[in-house]
Amino acid sequence: MKADIRYFLIAILLVAFPKIANGDNQAKIGLLAPFTGEFQNIGKSVLSSARIAINKINNDNISILPGDTNGKNNETLRQVEELYAQGVRIFIGPVFNKNLNGLDKYKDAYFLSLTNKILNNPSNVISAGINARSQFNAIKKYQNLNNLEKTLILIPKKDYKEEIELAIRETKFKAKKVFYYDVEPTKLTKQIEEITKYQIRKQNLNDEIKRIENSDDENKEKKLEILNKKDTLGKIGYDSVVIADFDESLKSVTTSLLYTDVSPKKIKFISLNQWFDETLFKETASQPISFPSINKENFDQFKKDYKKFYKNDPNQLSLITYDLVGLVYYLLVQNNFEVNENIFKEENKIKGISGVFEIKNKKINHELNFYSVESDAFIKIF
């Protein structure tokens, strides 16, 4: 039987359900995040957004019980033990993938982790972050819209490369070649030269210039003028490149591509979710560069609403936390406030502030939008 798929706005959901008359239906949600220590700013922002969500639900029968993980695994387990003893069976968090170790001990509890990593997680952990699978699904849609058939995927030799590999397999993403590169700049440039056949294309240009110079072509001067303005000659072999990287490392890759005469004028530049990093505006030579992400309009509105309460900006995980509070409340109501294996099994499509995401068989996938960085703006493609 085809699963019943429901669409609704979590923003509306948070105020739509009537107060629960039965006082026995107490919904306790544990919130595991670092409220002290090196990452306390992340934790405090996550807690603040959860409080906004609880405020909008306006129901005395649901409560958030925070547990300070301090960003450490042993402290995470201690907080879970305490909250579990208080009857908590659904947790939002932990924030970091490294804090998931040992959570499988609590077999009748479920953890909606804010991490975007899905490999080797305990069976009772559901990753709610913007995972690589969701991103490659969106890139695949962009690929089809633009009839891209010769995509090069560049993957850095970093700890998340296996997540990228899994996403490519699960989405059945079509790539002409997958290449792994070193993040060290001198090695990187040489590797990009090799994968783009830079030296061959450069030699092609030199050979063509010599050929024209030694020819009797009546348009020799004009042709030489055109050739001398080029850096290379010949096909790159790809119509698009997906760079699975972020921040300065991403910029190093685009710089190396530009050095080897591979620009967005010749092939499509695509990256993973950049969370609307405005430093990309300065990289004009690398524009347009496109990436999948959450709905920017909703994100901007959420930031404005958050700032009214707390006078500062939220981090990206705050938005996901806000949606998760509404999601948990909805699922609890639908499941008569019972926390069991069925609560995350039924297929649902939910439109939250972060966009549409799907829950099925204890997995969360996001249906992402797609944006392009162009002329100091993020242009929505779909």
Backbone hydrogen bonds, N-H to C=O, Kabsch-Sander energy under -0.5 kcal/mol:
donor,donor_aa,acceptor,acceptor_aa,energy
5,I,3,A,-0.6
6,R,4,D,-0.6
10,I,8,F,-0.6
10,I,351,K,-1.9
12,I,9,L,-0.5
13,L,9,L,-3.0
14,L,10,I,-2.5
15,V,12,I,-1.6
16,A,12,I,-1.1
16,A,13,L,-0.6
17,F,13,L,-1.1
23,G,21,A,-0.7
25,N,22,N,-1.6
26,Q,24,D,-2.1
27,A,25,N,-0.6
27,A,61,N,-3.9
28,K,26,Q,-0.7
29,I,27,A,-0.6
29,I,63,S,-2.6
30,G,28,K,-0.6
30,G,90,I,-2.6
31,L,65,L,-2.2
32,L,30,G,-0.5
32,L,92,I,-2.7
33,A,31,L,-0.7
33,A,67,G,-1.9
35,F,33,A,-0.9
40,Q,37,G,-1.5
42,I,39,F,-0.8
43,G,34,P,-0.8
43,G,39,F,-1.7
44,K,40,Q,-2.8
45,S,41,N,-1.7
46,V,42,I,-2.3
47,L,43,G,-2.5
48,S,44,K,-2.2
49,S,45,S,-2.0
50,A,46,V,-1.9
51,R,47,L,-2.1
52,I,48,S,-1.7
53,A,49,S,-2.0
54,I,50,A,-2.5
55,N,51,R,-2.3
56,K,52,I,-1.9
57,I,53,A,-2.0
58,N,54,I,-2.1
62,I,59,N,-1.6
63,S,27,A,-2.7
65,L,29,I,-2.9
65,L,63,S,-0.5
67,G,31,L,-3.1
69,T,33,A,-2.0
69,T,67,G,-0.8
72,K,69,T,-2.3
76,T,72,K,-1.9
77,L,73,N,-2.3
78,R,74,N,-1.6
79,Q,75,E,-2.3
80,V,76,T,-2.5
81,E,77,L,-2.3
82,E,78,R,-1.9
83,L,79,Q,-2.5
84,Y,80,V,-3.1
85,A,81,E,-1.8
86,Q,82,E,-0.7
87,G,84,Y,-1.7
88,V,83,L,-2.2
89,R,28,K,-0.6
90,I,28,K,-0.7
91,F,110,Y,-2.9
92,I,30,G,-3.6
93,G,91,F,-0.6
93,G,112,L,-2.4
99,N,96,F,-1.5
100,L,97,N,-1.7
103,L,100,L,-1.9
105,K,102,G,-1.3
106,Y,103,L,-1.8
107,K,105,K,-1.4
109,A,106,Y,-1.8
110,Y,89,R,-2.8
111,F,124,N,-2.5
112,L,91,F,-3.3
112,L,110,Y,-0.5
113,S,111,F,-1.3
113,S,126,I,-1.0
114,L,94,P,-2.1
115,T,94,P,-0.5
121,N,118,I,-0.9
125,V,122,P,-1.9
126,I,111,F,-3.2
127,S,125,V,-0.6
128,A,113,S,-3.2
129,G,115,T,-2.1
131,N,129,G,-1.6
132,A,116,N,-0.6
135,Q,131,N,-1.7
136,F,132,A,-2.7
137,N,133,R,-1.9
138,A,134,S,-1.6
139,I,135,Q,-2.3
140,K,136,F,-2.3
141,K,137,N,-1.7
142,Y,138,A,-2.2
143,Q,139,I,-2.8
144,N,140,K,-2.2
145,L,141,K,-2.3
146,N,142,Y,-1.6
147,N,144,N,-1.0
148,L,143,Q,-2.7
149,E,147,N,-0.6
152,L,240,S,-2.7
153,I,151,T,-0.5
153,I,177,K,-2.7
154,L,152,L,-0.6
154,L,242,V,-3.3
155,I,153,I,-0.6
155,I,179,F,-3.0
157,K,181,Y,-2.0
158,K,156,P,-2.4
161,K,158,K,-1.7
163,E,160,Y,-0.7
164,I,160,Y,-1.5
165,E,161,K,-2.3
166,L,162,E,-2.3
167,A,163,E,-2.1
168,I,164,I,-2.3
169,R,165,E,-2.0
170,E,166,L,-2.9
171,T,167,A,-2.1
172,K,169,R,-0.8
173,F,168,I,-2.0
175,A,173,F,-0.6
176,K,151,T,-2.0
177,K,151,T,-1.5
179,F,153,I,-3.2
181,Y,155,I,-2.1
187,K,184,E,-0.5
188,L,184,E,-2.7
189,T,185,P,-2.3
190,K,186,T,-1.3
191,Q,187,K,-2.2
192,I,188,L,-2.6
193,E,189,T,-2.2
194,E,190,K,-1.8
195,I,191,Q,-2.5
196,T,192,I,-1.8
197,K,194,E,-1.1
198,Y,193,E,-2.7
201,R,197,K,-2.5
202,K,198,Y,-2.6
203,Q,199,Q,-2.4
204,N,200,I,-2.4
205,L,201,R,-1.6
206,N,202,K,-2.0
207,D,203,Q,-2.8
208,E,204,N,-2.2
209,I,205,L,-2.5
210,K,206,N,-2.2
211,R,207,D,-2.4
212,I,208,E,-2.4
213,E,209,I,-2.6
214,N,210,K,-2.0
215,S,212,I,-1.3
220,K,217,D,-1.6
223,K,219,N,-2.6
224,L,220,K,-2.8
225,E,221,E,-2.1
226,I,222,K,-1.9
227,L,223,K,-2.6
228,N,224,L,-2.6
229,K,226,I,-1.0
230,K,227,L,-1.5
233,L,201,R,-1.8
239,D,150,K,-2.0
240,S,150,K,-1.2
241,V,268,K,-2.7
242,V,152,L,-3.1
243,I,241,V,-0.6
243,I,270,I,-3.1
244,A,154,L,-2.7
244,A,242,V,-0.7
245,D,243,I,-2.0
249,S,246,F,-1.0
250,L,246,F,-1.6
251,K,247,D,-1.7
252,S,248,E,-1.9
253,V,249,S,-1.6
254,T,250,L,-2.3
255,T,251,K,-2.2
256,S,252,S,-2.1
257,L,253,V,-2.3
258,L,254,T,-2.4
259,Y,255,T,-2.3
260,T,256,S,-1.6
261,D,258,L,-1.7
262,V,257,L,-2.7
263,S,261,D,-0.5
266,K,263,S,-2.0
267,I,263,S,-2.2
268,K,239,D,-2.1
269,F,288,P,-0.6
270,I,241,V,-2.4
270,I,268,K,-0.5
271,S,290,S,-2.8
272,L,243,I,-0.9
272,L,245,D,-0.6
277,D,274,Q,-0.7
278,E,276,F,-0.7
280,L,277,D,-1.6
281,F,278,E,-1.5
282,K,279,T,-1.1
283,E,280,L,-0.9
284,T,282,K,-1.8
286,S,283,E,-1.2
287,Q,284,T,-1.4
289,I,373,V,-0.8
290,S,269,F,-2.5
291,F,371,Y,-2.6
293,S,369,N,-2.2
295,N,354,S,-1.2
296,K,294,I,-0.6
299,F,295,N,-2.1
300,D,296,K,-3.0
301,Q,297,E,-1.9
302,F,298,N,-2.6
303,K,299,F,-2.3
304,K,300,D,-1.8
305,D,301,Q,-2.5
306,Y,302,F,-2.8
307,K,303,K,-2.2
308,K,304,K,-1.4
309,F,305,D,-1.0
309,F,306,Y,-0.7
310,Y,306,Y,-2.5
311,K,307,K,-2.3
318,S,315,N,-1.1
319,L,315,N,-0.7
319,L,316,Q,-0.6
320,I,316,Q,-1.1
321,T,317,L,-2.3
322,Y,318,S,-2.4
323,D,319,L,-1.9
324,L,320,I,-2.2
325,V,321,T,-2.1
326,G,322,Y,-1.4
327,L,323,D,-2.4
328,V,324,L,-2.9
329,Y,325,V,-2.1
330,Y,326,G,-2.3
331,L,327,L,-2.7
332,L,328,V,-2.4
333,V,329,Y,-2.2
334,Q,330,Y,-2.5
335,N,331,L,-1.6
336,N,333,V,-1.4
337,F,332,L,-3.9
338,E,335,N,-1.8
340,N,338,E,-0.8
343,I,340,N,-1.5
345,K,342,N,-1.1
346,E,342,N,-1.2
348,N,359,I,-1.9
349,K,6,R,-0.7
350,I,348,N,-0.5
350,I,357,F,-3.0
351,K,8,F,-1.7
352,G,350,I,-0.9
352,G,355,G,-2.7
355,G,352,G,-1.0
356,V,367,E,-0.7
357,F,350,I,-2.8
358,E,365,N,-3.5
359,I,348,N,-2.8
360,K,363,K,-2.2
361,N,345,K,-1.4
362,K,344,F,-2.4
363,K,360,K,-0.8
365,N,358,E,-2.3
367,E,356,V,-3.5
368,L,366,H,-1.0
369,N,293,S,-2.5
371,Y,291,F,-2.7
372,S,379,I,-2.3
373,V,289,I,-2.6
374,E,372,S,-0.7
374,E,377,A,-2.5
377,A,374,E,-0.5
379,I,372,S,-3.2
379,I,377,A,-0.7
380,K,378,F,-0.5
381,I,370,F,-3.4
382,F,370,F,-1.2
